[in-house]
Amino acid sequence: MAINPHELFALSMPWAEIVLRGSAMYWFLFLLFRLVLRRDVGSIGIADVLLIVLLADASQNAMAGEYKSITDGMVLVTTLVAWNQILNYATYMSPKLARLFEPPPLRLIHHGKVLHRNLRREFLTLEELRSHLRQKGIEDFAEVKHAFMESDGNISVIRQKNAE
């Protein structure tokens, strides 16, 4: 089968429609993220990552024209955002649901001793762990009573009492 350059590069719809679809979805998603999803980048949870992946797919279909209208894409995106908000509210209101949907903190250091098994579980190298500790002003593992990887991927540290 030969490749036809004309088919490869030909527009499947008028360029103005592509620009309109792309612009409409860009501004719709921009306003949606600006007004509804106000989380800091460091606090993105599993549900938020899933939402971003699903939004990318839904908005791509709306921009590419695989839906019959831009409104189809907007309705789907709104539905996904609504479910994300419902899940966030439910986990806020119910500690049991929060424990079910959010992974517990993973201990990385216990009384100055690095828990290598847990580092491997998260594919975190010793140098990456040292880097996180240096950012918190800690030079030696012995200064750490406990270090945890939190559900949002951040590392929290509790210093030994005798450490500065």
Salt bridges, closest charged atoms under 4 A:
GLU17 OE2 - ARG21 NE 2.93
ASP48 OD2 - ARG39 NH1 2.72
GLU127 OE2 - ARG134 NH2 3.13
GLU143 OE1 - ARG159 NH1 3.52
